[in-house]
Amino acid sequence: MGVGATAMQRIRYGLTGLAFVFLMVLLGTAIIRSGDDTANSNVQANVAAEPNEPLAELGVAPGQGAENEVLNTPAPPTP
């Protein structure tokens, strides 16, 4: 084995180790993110359940509910 063969062997071992570390980090990230999905879906469900206009529901501020839509529609023309 010459100097060139030893250098190539070290490079091959280094690249193999680097690929192994990359795959381990990738696998760890996938496992961690899969655990976060259930927490994120619960948060998104809670956000979707919140009212769009909480002040209007309390009667503090006017909202765009069905009552306002009826009041803002123009009257039909009389024949």
N, CA, C and O atoms as a Maestro MAE file, in Angstrom:
{
 s_m_m2io_version
 :::
 2.0.0
}

f_m_ct {
 s_m_title
 :::
 protein
 m_atom[316] {
  # First column is atom index #
  i_m_mmod_type
  r_m_x_coord
  r_m_y_coord
  r_m_z_coord
  i_m_residue_number
  s_m_chain_name
  s_m_pdb_residue_name
  s_m_pdb_atom_name
  i_m_atomic_number
  :::
  1 25 0.836 -1.162 0.000 1 A "MET " " N  " 7
  2 3 0.000 0.000 0.000 1 A "MET " " CA " 6
  3 2 0.885 1.231 0.000 1 A "MET " " C  " 6
  4 15 1.772 1.390 0.839 1 A "MET " " O  " 8
  5 25 0.619 2.092 -0.961 2 A "GLY " " N  " 7
  6 3 1.424 3.301 -1.055 2 A "GLY " " CA " 6
  7 2 0.753 4.456 -0.324 2 A "GLY " " C  " 6
  8 15 -0.276 4.294 0.332 2 A "GLY " " O  " 8
  9 25 1.362 5.613 -0.456 3 A "VAL " " N  " 7
  10 3 0.842 6.815 0.206 3 A "VAL " " CA " 6
  11 2 -0.490 7.218 -0.415 3 A "VAL " " C  " 6
  12 15 -1.388 7.647 0.309 3 A "VAL " " O  " 8
  13 25 -0.648 7.095 -1.714 4 A "GLY " " N  " 7
  14 3 -1.886 7.458 -2.391 4 A "GLY " " CA " 6
  15 2 -3.046 6.570 -1.974 4 A "GLY " " C  " 6
  16 15 -4.167 7.051 -1.809 4 A "GLY " " O  " 8
  17 25 -2.788 5.274 -1.801 5 A "ALA " " N  " 7
  18 3 -3.850 4.349 -1.405 5 A "ALA " " CA " 6
  19 2 -4.298 4.625 0.029 5 A "ALA " " C  " 6
  20 15 -5.485 4.518 0.337 5 A "ALA " " O  " 8
  21 25 -3.378 4.971 0.889 6 A "THR " " N  " 7
  22 3 -3.731 5.277 2.277 6 A "THR " " CA " 6
  23 2 -4.566 6.557 2.343 6 A "THR " " C  " 6
  24 15 -5.529 6.639 3.105 6 A "THR " " O  " 8
  25 25 -4.195 7.535 1.552 7 A "ALA " " N  " 7
  26 3 -4.955 8.785 1.525 7 A "ALA " " CA " 6
  27 2 -6.366 8.545 0.999 7 A "ALA " " C  " 6
  28 15 -7.329 9.087 1.541 7 A "ALA " " O  " 8
  29 25 -6.497 7.736 -0.052 8 A "MET " " N  " 7
  30 3 -7.832 7.437 -0.591 8 A "MET " " CA " 6
  31 2 -8.674 6.670 0.417 8 A "MET " " C  " 6
  32 15 -9.882 6.889 0.509 8 A "MET " " O  " 8
  33 25 -8.049 5.773 1.172 9 A "GLN " " N  " 7
  34 3 -8.778 5.013 2.180 9 A "GLN " " CA " 6
  35 2 -9.276 5.944 3.287 9 A "GLN " " C  " 6
  36 15 -10.402 5.790 3.761 9 A "GLN " " O  " 8
  37 25 -8.458 6.897 3.699 10 A "ARG " " N  " 7
  38 3 -8.874 7.851 4.729 10 A "ARG " " CA " 6
  39 2 -10.014 8.739 4.222 10 A "ARG " " C  " 6
  40 15 -10.951 9.045 4.960 10 A "ARG " " O  " 8
  41 25 -9.923 9.139 2.982 11 A "ILE " " N  " 7
  42 3 -11.005 9.956 2.401 11 A "ILE " " CA " 6
  43 2 -12.288 9.151 2.339 11 A "ILE " " C  " 6
  44 15 -13.360 9.668 2.654 11 A "ILE " " O  " 8
  45 25 -12.195 7.889 1.936 12 A "ARG " " N  " 7
  46 3 -13.379 7.026 1.863 12 A "ARG " " CA " 6
  47 2 -13.998 6.842 3.241 12 A "ARG " " C  " 6
  48 15 -15.220 6.903 3.379 12 A "ARG " " O  " 8
  49 25 -13.172 6.617 4.272 13 A "TYR " " N  " 7
  50 3 -13.694 6.471 5.638 13 A "TYR " " CA " 6
  51 2 -14.332 7.777 6.122 13 A "TYR " " C  " 6
  52 15 -15.370 7.758 6.785 13 A "TYR " " O  " 8
  53 25 -13.719 8.889 5.795 14 A "GLY " " N  " 7
  54 3 -14.262 10.177 6.202 14 A "GLY " " CA " 6
  55 2 -15.603 10.466 5.561 14 A "GLY " " C  " 6
  56 15 -16.529 10.925 6.229 14 A "GLY " " O  " 8
  57 25 -15.714 10.200 4.272 15 A "LEU " " N  " 7
  58 3 -16.982 10.424 3.580 15 A "LEU " " CA " 6
  59 2 -18.071 9.468 4.063 15 A "LEU " " C  " 6
  60 15 -19.238 9.844 4.165 15 A "LEU " " O  " 8
  61 25 -17.679 8.231 4.357 16 A "THR " " N  " 7
  62 3 -18.648 7.271 4.889 16 A "THR " " CA " 6
  63 2 -19.146 7.724 6.253 16 A "THR " " C  " 6
  64 15 -20.342 7.637 6.532 16 A "THR " " O  " 8
  65 25 -18.264 8.198 7.095 17 A "GLY " " N  " 7
  66 3 -18.663 8.711 8.411 17 A "GLY " " CA " 6
  67 2 -19.543 9.937 8.295 17 A "GLY " " C  " 6
  68 15 -20.517 10.083 9.033 17 A "GLY " " O  " 8
  69 25 -19.203 10.819 7.371 18 A "LEU " " N  " 7
  70 3 -20.008 12.022 7.161 18 A "LEU " " CA " 6
  71 2 -21.415 11.661 6.671 18 A "LEU " " C  " 6
  72 15 -22.397 12.254 7.117 18 A "LEU " " O  " 8
  73 25 -21.511 10.708 5.771 19 A "ALA " " N  " 7
  74 3 -22.819 10.257 5.283 19 A "ALA " " CA " 6
  75 2 -23.621 9.616 6.414 19 A "ALA " " C  " 6
  76 15 -24.833 9.815 6.503 19 A "ALA " " O  " 8
  77 25 -22.957 8.848 7.277 20 A "PHE " " N  " 7
  78 3 -23.630 8.209 8.408 20 A "PHE " " CA " 6
  79 2 -24.179 9.265 9.367 20 A "PHE " " C  " 6
  80 15 -25.322 9.160 9.812 20 A "PHE " " O  " 8
  81 25 -23.386 10.268 9.686 21 A "VAL " " N  " 7
  82 3 -23.834 11.331 10.589 21 A "VAL " " CA " 6
  83 2 -25.001 12.092 9.961 21 A "VAL " " C  " 6
  84 15 -25.967 12.417 10.652 21 A "VAL " " O  " 8
  85 25 -24.924 12.377 8.672 22 A "PHE " " N  " 7
  86 3 -26.011 13.066 7.979 22 A "PHE " " CA " 6
  87 2 -27.308 12.263 8.060 22 A "PHE " " C  " 6
  88 15 -28.369 12.826 8.330 22 A "PHE " " O  " 8
  89 25 -27.231 10.972 7.832 23 A "LEU " " N  " 7
  90 3 -28.433 10.133 7.894 23 A "LEU " " CA " 6
  91 2 -28.987 10.056 9.312 23 A "LEU " " C  " 6
  92 15 -30.204 10.022 9.496 23 A "LEU " " O  " 8
  93 25 -28.125 10.029 10.306 24 A "MET " " N  " 7
  94 3 -28.596 9.984 11.692 24 A "MET " " CA " 6
  95 2 -29.306 11.296 12.071 24 A "MET " " C  " 6
  96 15 -30.338 11.270 12.740 24 A "MET " " O  " 8
  97 25 -28.761 12.422 11.651 25 A "VAL " " N  " 7
  98 3 -29.410 13.705 11.925 25 A "VAL " " CA " 6
  99 2 -30.748 13.787 11.196 25 A "VAL " " C  " 6
  100 15 -31.729 14.278 11.754 25 A "VAL " " O  " 8
  101 25 -30.794 13.316 9.972 26 A "LEU " " N  " 7
  102 3 -32.030 13.311 9.202 26 A "LEU " " CA " 6
  103 2 -33.088 12.440 9.880 26 A "LEU " " C  " 6
  104 15 -34.250 12.834 9.971 26 A "LEU " " O  " 8
  105 25 -32.697 11.286 10.343 27 A "LEU " " N  " 7
  106 3 -33.621 10.388 11.034 27 A "LEU " " CA " 6
  107 2 -34.102 11.002 12.348 27 A "LEU " " C  " 6
  108 15 -35.287 10.928 12.674 27 A "LEU " " O  " 8
  109 25 -33.191 11.601 13.094 28 A "GLY " " N  " 7
  110 3 -33.580 12.244 14.355 28 A "GLY " " CA " 6
  111 2 -34.548 13.388 14.136 28 A "GLY " " C  " 6
  112 15 -35.494 13.553 14.907 28 A "GLY " " O  " 8
  113 25 -34.331 14.172 13.112 29 A "THR " " N  " 7
  114 3 -35.230 15.277 12.803 29 A "THR " " CA " 6
  115 2 -36.610 14.757 12.419 29 A "THR " " C  " 6
  116 15 -37.625 15.325 12.821 29 A "THR " " O  " 8
  117 25 -36.646 13.692 11.651 30 A "ALA " " N  " 7
  118 3 -37.943 13.119 11.251 30 A "ALA " " CA " 6
  119 2 -38.705 12.600 12.462 30 A "ALA " " C  " 6
  120 15 -39.925 12.749 12.536 30 A "ALA " " O  " 8
  121 25 -38.006 11.999 13.403 31 A "ILE " " N  " 7
  122 3 -38.665 11.475 14.600 31 A "ILE " " CA " 6
  123 2 -39.181 12.617 15.464 31 A "ILE " " C  " 6
  124 15 -40.296 12.548 15.981 31 A "ILE " " O  " 8
  125 25 -38.389 13.657 15.624 32 A "ILE " " N  " 7
  126 3 -38.802 14.785 16.451 32 A "ILE " " CA " 6
  127 2 -39.996 15.496 15.828 32 A "ILE " " C  " 6
  128 15 -40.929 15.872 16.538 32 A "ILE " " O  " 8
  129 25 -39.981 15.685 14.521 33 A "ARG " " N  " 7
  130 3 -41.093 16.384 13.858 33 A "ARG " " CA " 6
  131 2 -42.368 15.566 13.883 33 A "ARG " " C  " 6
  132 15 -43.457 16.137 13.943 33 A "ARG " " O  " 8
  133 25 -42.267 14.255 13.838 34 A "SER " " N  " 7
  134 3 -43.483 13.443 13.867 34 A "SER " " CA " 6
  135 2 -44.150 13.544 15.232 34 A "SER " " C  " 6
  136 15 -45.372 13.426 15.322 34 A "SER " " O  " 8
  137 25 -43.389 13.758 16.288 35 A "GLY " " N  " 7
  138 3 -43.965 13.950 17.612 35 A "GLY " " CA " 6
  139 2 -44.619 15.300 17.761 35 A "GLY " " C  " 6
  140 15 -45.554 15.435 18.550 35 A "GLY " " O  " 8
  141 25 -44.166 16.313 17.033 36 A "ASP " " N  " 7
  142 3 -44.725 17.658 17.104 36 A "ASP " " CA " 6
  143 2 -46.020 17.784 16.323 36 A "ASP " " C  " 6
  144 15 -46.780 18.719 16.574 36 A "ASP " " O  " 8
  145 25 -46.305 16.894 15.396 37 A "ASP " " N  " 7
  146 3 -47.492 17.002 14.561 37 A "ASP " " CA " 6
  147 2 -48.773 16.946 15.381 37 A "ASP " " C  " 6
  148 15 -49.719 17.678 15.090 37 A "ASP " " O  " 8
  149 25 -48.824 16.091 16.401 38 A "THR " " N  " 7
  150 3 -50.042 15.994 17.205 38 A "THR " " CA " 6
  151 2 -50.250 17.263 18.005 38 A "THR " " C  " 6
  152 15 -51.388 17.700 18.174 38 A "THR " " O  " 8
  153 25 -49.186 17.865 18.500 39 A "ALA " " N  " 7
  154 3 -49.318 19.109 19.253 39 A "ALA " " CA " 6
  155 2 -49.768 20.236 18.342 39 A "ALA " " C  " 6
  156 15 -50.596 21.052 18.745 39 A "ALA " " O  " 8
  157 25 -49.246 20.302 17.130 40 A "ASN " " N  " 7
  158 3 -49.632 21.351 16.198 40 A "ASN " " CA " 6
  159 2 -51.071 21.193 15.746 40 A "ASN " " C  " 6
  160 15 -51.765 22.193 15.561 40 A "ASN " " O  " 8
  161 25 -51.541 19.971 15.562 41 A "SER " " N  " 7
  162 3 -52.917 19.786 15.125 41 A "SER " " CA " 6
  163 2 -53.891 20.196 16.219 41 A "SER " " C  " 6
  164 15 -54.968 20.713 15.922 41 A "SER " " O  " 8
  165 25 -53.530 19.972 17.491 42 A "ASN " " N  " 7
  166 3 -54.387 20.410 18.589 42 A "ASN " " CA " 6
  167 2 -54.439 21.925 18.666 42 A "ASN " " C  " 6
  168 15 -55.500 22.494 18.924 42 A "ASN " " O  " 8
  169 25 -53.320 22.582 18.450 43 A "VAL " " N  " 7
  170 3 -53.286 24.044 18.472 43 A "VAL " " CA " 6
  171 2 -54.109 24.596 17.329 43 A "VAL " " C  " 6
  172 15 -54.853 25.559 17.519 43 A "VAL " " O  " 8
  173 25 -53.997 24.012 16.143 44 A "GLN " " N  " 7
  174 3 -54.763 24.485 15.003 44 A "GLN " " CA " 6
  175 2 -56.252 24.265 15.213 44 A "GLN " " C  " 6
  176 15 -57.057 25.087 14.776 44 A "GLN " " O  " 8
  177 25 -56.639 23.186 15.866 45 A "ALA " " N  " 7
  178 3 -58.050 22.936 16.136 45 A "ALA " " CA " 6
  179 2 -58.593 23.973 17.112 45 A "ALA " " C  " 6
  180 15 -59.732 24.418 16.967 45 A "ALA " " O  " 8
  181 25 -57.796 24.365 18.102 46 A "ASN " " N  " 7
  182 3 -58.224 25.381 19.053 46 A "ASN " " CA " 6
  183 2 -58.339 26.743 18.392 46 A "ASN " " C  " 6
  184 15 -59.250 27.508 18.712 46 A "ASN " " O  " 8
  185 25 -57.440 27.058 17.484 47 A "VAL " " N  " 7
  186 3 -57.492 28.340 16.785 47 A "VAL " " CA " 6
  187 2 -58.734 28.395 15.905 47 A "VAL " " C  " 6
  188 15 -59.382 29.438 15.818 47 A "VAL " " O  " 8
  189 25 -59.069 27.296 15.259 48 A "ALA " " N  " 7
  190 3 -60.236 27.270 14.385 48 A "ALA " " CA " 6
  191 2 -61.524 27.376 15.193 48 A "ALA " " C  " 6
  192 15 -62.526 27.871 14.679 48 A "ALA " " O  " 8
  193 25 -61.521 26.921 16.451 49 A "ALA " " N  " 7
  194 3 -62.719 26.949 17.266 49 A "ALA " " CA " 6
  195 2 -62.967 28.327 17.879 49 A "ALA " " C  " 6
  196 15 -64.081 28.601 18.325 49 A "ALA " " O  " 8
  197 25 -61.959 29.201 17.914 50 A "GLU " " N  " 7
  198 3 -62.131 30.521 18.486 50 A "GLU " " CA " 6
  199 2 -63.032 31.370 17.587 50 A "GLU " " C  " 6
  200 15 -62.998 31.234 16.364 50 A "GLU " " O  " 8
  201 25 -63.824 32.230 18.186 51 A "PRO " " N  " 7
  202 3 -64.706 33.075 17.373 51 A "PRO " " CA " 6
  203 2 -63.909 34.125 16.610 51 A "PRO " " C  " 6
  204 15 -62.839 34.552 17.044 51 A "PRO " " O  " 8
  205 25 -64.447 34.529 15.471 52 A "ASN " " N  " 7
  206 3 -63.775 35.528 14.654 52 A "ASN " " CA " 6
  207 2 -63.900 36.921 15.246 52 A "ASN " " C  " 6
  208 15 -62.981 37.730 15.119 52 A "ASN " " O  " 8
  209 25 -65.016 37.210 15.887 53 A "GLU " " N  " 7
  210 3 -65.260 38.529 16.454 53 A "GLU " " CA " 6
  211 2 -65.724 38.382 17.902 53 A "GLU " " C  " 6
  212 15 -66.925 38.422 18.170 53 A "GLU " " O  " 8
  213 25 -64.793 38.215 18.831 54 A "PRO " " N  " 7
  214 3 -65.205 37.998 20.223 54 A "PRO " " CA " 6
  215 2 -65.896 39.211 20.831 54 A "PRO " " C  " 6
  216 15 -66.766 39.042 21.685 54 A "PRO " " O  " 8
  217 25 -65.544 40.421 20.426 55 A "LEU " " N  " 7
  218 3 -66.216 41.600 20.967 55 A "LEU " " CA " 6
  219 2 -67.661 41.673 20.498 55 A "LEU " " C  " 6
  220 15 -68.540 42.089 21.253 55 A "LEU " " O  " 8
  221 25 -67.908 41.274 19.266 56 A "ALA " " N  " 7
  222 3 -69.277 41.289 18.756 56 A "ALA " " CA " 6
  223 2 -70.136 40.263 19.482 56 A "ALA " " C  " 6
  224 15 -71.325 40.495 19.700 56 A "ALA " " O  " 8
  225 25 -69.558 39.151 19.852 57 A "GLU " " N  " 7
  226 3 -70.327 38.136 20.580 57 A "GLU " " CA " 6
  227 2 -70.674 38.608 21.983 57 A "GLU " " C  " 6
  228 15 -71.709 38.228 22.531 57 A "GLU " " O  " 8
  229 25 -69.806 39.441 22.570 58 A "LEU " " N  " 7
  230 3 -70.087 39.976 23.899 58 A "LEU " " CA " 6
  231 2 -71.028 41.170 23.832 58 A "LEU " " C  " 6
  232 15 -71.546 41.596 24.865 58 A "LEU " " O  " 8
  233 25 -71.262 41.715 22.654 59 A "GLY " " N  " 7
  234 3 -72.128 42.869 22.502 59 A "GLY " " CA " 6
  235 2 -71.414 44.181 22.739 59 A "GLY " " C  " 6
  236 15 -72.065 45.214 22.897 59 A "GLY " " O  " 8
  237 25 -70.089 44.168 22.768 60 A "VAL " " N  " 7
  238 3 -69.312 45.378 23.023 60 A "VAL " " CA " 6
  239 2 -69.100 46.167 21.748 60 A "VAL " " C  " 6
  240 15 -69.106 47.397 21.778 60 A "VAL " " O  " 8
  241 25 -68.913 45.490 20.632 61 A "ALA " " N  " 7
  242 3 -68.653 46.161 19.360 61 A "ALA " " CA " 6
  243 2 -69.569 45.565 18.304 61 A "ALA " " C  " 6
  244 15 -69.942 44.395 18.392 61 A "ALA " " O  " 8
  245 25 -69.932 46.356 17.313 62 A "PRO " " N  " 7
  246 3 -70.790 45.807 16.256 62 A "PRO " " CA " 6
  247 2 -70.034 44.791 15.419 62 A "PRO " " C  " 6
  248 15 -68.847 44.961 15.137 62 A "PRO " " O  " 8
  249 25 -70.712 43.760 15.034 63 A "GLY " " N  " 7
  250 3 -70.089 42.711 14.228 63 A "GLY " " CA " 6
  251 2 -70.744 42.617 12.867 63 A "GLY " " C  " 6
  252 15 -71.633 43.404 12.542 63 A "GLY " " O  " 8
  253 25 -70.310 41.661 12.075 64 A "GLN " " N  " 7
  254 3 -70.857 41.443 10.742 64 A "GLN " " CA " 6
  255 2 -71.774 40.229 10.758 64 A "GLN " " C  " 6
  256 15 -71.747 39.424 9.827 64 A "GLN " " O  " 8
  257 25 -72.576 40.087 11.787 65 A "GLY " " N  " 7
  258 3 -73.466 38.951 11.912 65 A "GLY " " CA " 6
  259 2 -74.659 39.056 10.981 65 A "GLY " " C  " 6
  260 15 -74.738 39.968 10.158 65 A "GLY " " O  " 8
  261 25 -75.586 38.119 11.115 66 A "ALA " " N  " 7
  262 3 -76.775 38.077 10.261 66 A "ALA " " CA " 6
  263 2 -77.667 39.287 10.504 66 A "ALA " " C  " 6
  264 15 -78.340 39.751 9.583 66 A "ALA " " O  " 8
  265 25 -77.683 39.812 11.747 67 A "GLU " " N  " 7
  266 3 -78.529 40.967 12.046 67 A "GLU " " CA " 6
  267 2 -78.068 42.185 11.253 67 A "GLU " " C  " 6
  268 15 -78.897 42.904 10.695 67 A "GLU " " O  " 8
  269 25 -76.782 42.425 11.195 68 A "ASN " " N  " 7
  270 3 -76.261 43.573 10.462 68 A "ASN " " CA " 6
  271 2 -76.464 43.409 8.968 68 A "ASN " " C  " 6
  272 15 -76.698 44.394 8.269 68 A "ASN " " O  " 8
  273 25 -76.381 42.207 8.472 69 A "GLU " " N  " 7
  274 3 -76.574 41.990 7.043 69 A "GLU " " CA " 6
  275 2 -78.016 42.300 6.640 69 A "GLU " " C  " 6
  276 15 -78.259 42.857 5.570 69 A "GLU " " O  " 8
  277 25 -78.962 41.941 7.491 70 A "VAL " " N  " 7
  278 3 -80.364 42.215 7.198 70 A "VAL " " CA " 6
  279 2 -80.605 43.714 7.234 70 A "VAL " " C  " 6
  280 15 -81.336 44.234 6.391 70 A "VAL " " O  " 8
  281 25 -80.013 44.421 8.184 71 A "LEU " " N  " 7
  282 3 -80.220 45.861 8.308 71 A "LEU " " CA " 6
  283 2 -79.549 46.636 7.185 71 A "LEU " " C  " 6
  284 15 -80.027 47.708 6.813 71 A "LEU " " O  " 8
  285 25 -78.459 46.124 6.637 72 A "ASN " " N  " 7
  286 3 -77.714 46.841 5.611 72 A "ASN " " CA " 6
  287 2 -78.191 46.550 4.196 72 A "ASN " " C  " 6
  288 15 -77.739 47.214 3.263 72 A "ASN " " O  " 8
  289 25 -79.075 45.595 3.997 73 A "THR " " N  " 7
  290 3 -79.556 45.293 2.657 73 A "THR " " CA " 6
  291 2 -80.608 46.315 2.244 73 A "THR " " C  " 6
  292 15 -81.467 46.665 3.053 73 A "THR " " O  " 8
  293 25 -80.564 46.794 1.025 74 A "PRO " " N  " 7
  294 3 -81.560 47.783 0.605 74 A "PRO " " CA " 6
  295 2 -82.929 47.132 0.464 74 A "PRO " " C  " 6
  296 15 -83.052 45.946 0.158 74 A "PRO " " O  " 8
  297 25 -83.938 47.935 0.692 75 A "ALA " " N  " 7
  298 3 -85.314 47.438 0.582 75 A "ALA " " CA " 6
  299 2 -85.643 47.200 -0.885 75 A "ALA " " C  " 6
  300 15 -85.159 47.935 -1.746 75 A "ALA " " O  " 8
  301 25 -86.449 46.200 -1.187 76 A "PRO " " N  " 7
  302 3 -86.840 45.955 -2.573 76 A "PRO " " CA " 6
  303 2 -87.735 47.078 -3.061 76 A "PRO " " C  " 6
  304 15 -88.498 47.651 -2.282 76 A "PRO " " O  " 8
  305 25 -87.648 47.395 -4.336 77 A "PRO " " N  " 7
  306 3 -88.494 48.475 -4.868 77 A "PRO " " CA " 6
  307 2 -89.965 48.086 -4.822 77 A "PRO " " C  " 6
  308 15 -90.335 46.933 -5.043 77 A "PRO " " O  " 8
  309 25 -90.778 49.070 -4.531 78 A "THR " " N  " 7
  310 3 -92.234 48.812 -4.483 78 A "THR " " CA " 6
  311 2 -92.814 49.013 -5.873 78 A "THR " " C  " 6
  312 15 -92.434 49.955 -6.569 78 A "THR " " O  " 8
  313 25 -93.714 48.159 -6.281 79 A "PRO " " N  " 7
  314 3 -94.299 48.271 -7.641 79 A "PRO " " CA " 6
  315 2 -95.325 49.330 -7.772 79 A "PRO " " C  " 6
  316 15 -95.882 49.519 -8.853 79 A "PRO " " O  " 8
  :::
 }
 m_bond[315] {
  # First column is bond index #
  i_m_from
  i_m_to
  i_m_order
  :::
  1 1 2 1
  2 2 3 1
  3 3 4 2
  4 3 5 1
  5 5 6 1
  6 6 7 1
  7 7 8 2
  8 7 9 1
  9 9 10 1
  10 10 11 1
  11 11 12 2
  12 11 13 1
  13 13 14 1
  14 14 15 1
  15 15 16 2
  16 15 17 1
  17 17 18 1
  18 18 19 1
  19 19 20 2
  20 19 21 1
  21 21 22 1
  22 22 23 1
  23 23 24 2
  24 23 25 1
  25 25 26 1
  26 26 27 1
  27 27 28 2
  28 27 29 1
  29 29 30 1
  30 30 31 1
  31 31 32 2
  32 31 33 1
  33 33 34 1
  34 34 35 1
  35 35 36 2
  36 35 37 1
  37 37 38 1
  38 38 39 1
  39 39 40 2
  40 39 41 1
  41 41 42 1
  42 42 43 1
  43 43 44 2
  44 43 45 1
  45 45 46 1
  46 46 47 1
  47 47 48 2
  48 47 49 1
  49 49 50 1
  50 50 51 1
  51 51 52 2
  52 51 53 1
  53 53 54 1
  54 54 55 1
  55 55 56 2
  56 55 57 1
  57 57 58 1
  58 58 59 1
  59 59 60 2
  60 59 61 1
  61 61 62 1
  62 62 63 1
  63 63 64 2
  64 63 65 1
  65 65 66 1
  66 66 67 1
  67 67 68 2
  68 67 69 1
  69 69 70 1
  70 70 71 1
  71 71 72 2
  72 71 73 1
  73 73 74 1
  74 74 75 1
  75 75 76 2
  76 75 77 1
  77 77 78 1
  78 78 79 1
  79 79 80 2
  80 79 81 1
  81 81 82 1
  82 82 83 1
  83 83 84 2
  84 83 85 1
  85 85 86 1
  86 86 87 1
  87 87 88 2
  88 87 89 1
  89 89 90 1
  90 90 91 1
  91 91 92 2
  92 91 93 1
  93 93 94 1
  94 94 95 1
  95 95 96 2
  96 95 97 1
  97 97 98 1
  98 98 99 1
  99 99 100 2
  100 99 101 1
  101 101 102 1
  102 102 103 1
  103 103 104 2
  104 103 105 1
  105 105 106 1
  106 106 107 1
  107 107 108 2
  108 107 109 1
  109 109 110 1
  110 110 111 1
  111 111 112 2
  112 111 113 1
  113 113 114 1
  114 114 115 1
  115 115 116 2
  116 115 117 1
  117 117 118 1
  118 118 119 1
  119 119 120 2
  120 119 121 1
  121 121 122 1
  122 122 123 1
  123 123 124 2
  124 123 125 1
  125 125 126 1
  126 126 127 1
  127 127 128 2
  128 127 129 1
  129 129 130 1
  130 130 131 1
  131 131 132 2
  132 131 133 1
  133 133 134 1
  134 134 135 1
  135 135 136 2
  136 135 137 1
  137 137 138 1
  138 138 139 1
  139 139 140 2
  140 139 141 1
  141 141 142 1
  142 142 143 1
  143 143 144 2
  144 143 145 1
  145 145 146 1
  146 146 147 1
  147 147 148 2
  148 147 149 1
  149 149 150 1
  150 150 151 1
  151 151 152 2
  152 151 153 1
  153 153 154 1
  154 154 155 1
  155 155 156 2
  156 155 157 1
  157 157 158 1
  158 158 159 1
  159 159 160 2
  160 159 161 1
  161 161 162 1
  162 162 163 1
  163 163 164 2
  164 163 165 1
  165 165 166 1
  166 166 167 1
  167 167 168 2
  168 167 169 1
  169 169 170 1
  170 170 171 1
  171 171 172 2
  172 171 173 1
  173 173 174 1
  174 174 175 1
  175 175 176 2
  176 175 177 1
  177 177 178 1
  178 178 179 1
  179 179 180 2
  180 179 181 1
  181 181 182 1
  182 182 183 1
  183 183 184 2
  184 183 185 1
  185 185 186 1
  186 186 187 1
  187 187 188 2
  188 187 189 1
  189 189 190 1
  190 190 191 1
  191 191 192 2
  192 191 193 1
  193 193 194 1
  194 194 195 1
  195 195 196 2
  196 195 197 1
  197 197 198 1
  198 198 199 1
  199 199 200 2
  200 199 201 1
  201 201 202 1
  202 202 203 1
  203 203 204 2
  204 203 205 1
  205 205 206 1
  206 206 207 1
  207 207 208 2
  208 207 209 1
  209 209 210 1
  210 210 211 1
  211 211 212 2
  212 211 213 1
  213 213 214 1
  214 214 215 1
  215 215 216 2
  216 215 217 1
  217 217 218 1
  218 218 219 1
  219 219 220 2
  220 219 221 1
  221 221 222 1
  222 222 223 1
  223 223 224 2
  224 223 225 1
  225 225 226 1
  226 226 227 1
  227 227 228 2
  228 227 229 1
  229 229 230 1
  230 230 231 1
  231 231 232 2
  232 231 233 1
  233 233 234 1
  234 234 235 1
  235 235 236 2
  236 235 237 1
  237 237 238 1
  238 238 239 1
  239 239 240 2
  240 239 241 1
  241 241 242 1
  242 242 243 1
  243 243 244 2
  244 243 245 1
  245 245 246 1
  246 246 247 1
  247 247 248 2
  248 247 249 1
  249 249 250 1
  250 250 251 1
  251 251 252 2
  252 251 253 1
  253 253 254 1
  254 254 255 1
  255 255 256 2
  256 255 257 1
  257 257 258 1
  258 258 259 1
  259 259 260 2
  260 259 261 1
  261 261 262 1
  262 262 263 1
  263 263 264 2
  264 263 265 1
  265 265 266 1
  266 266 267 1
  267 267 268 2
  268 267 269 1
  269 269 270 1
  270 270 271 1
  271 271 272 2
  272 271 273 1
  273 273 274 1
  274 274 275 1
  275 275 276 2
  276 275 277 1
  277 277 278 1
  278 278 279 1
  279 279 280 2
  280 279 281 1
  281 281 282 1
  282 282 283 1
  283 283 284 2
  284 283 285 1
  285 285 286 1
  286 286 287 1
  287 287 288 2
  288 287 289 1
  289 289 290 1
  290 290 291 1
  291 291 292 2
  292 291 293 1
  293 293 294 1
  294 294 295 1
  295 295 296 2
  296 295 297 1
  297 297 298 1
  298 298 299 1
  299 299 300 2
  300 299 301 1
  301 301 302 1
  302 302 303 1
  303 303 304 2
  304 303 305 1
  305 305 306 1
  306 306 307 1
  307 307 308 2
  308 307 309 1
  309 309 310 1
  310 310 311 1
  311 311 312 2
  312 311 313 1
  313 313 314 1
  314 314 315 1
  315 315 316 2
  :::
 }
}
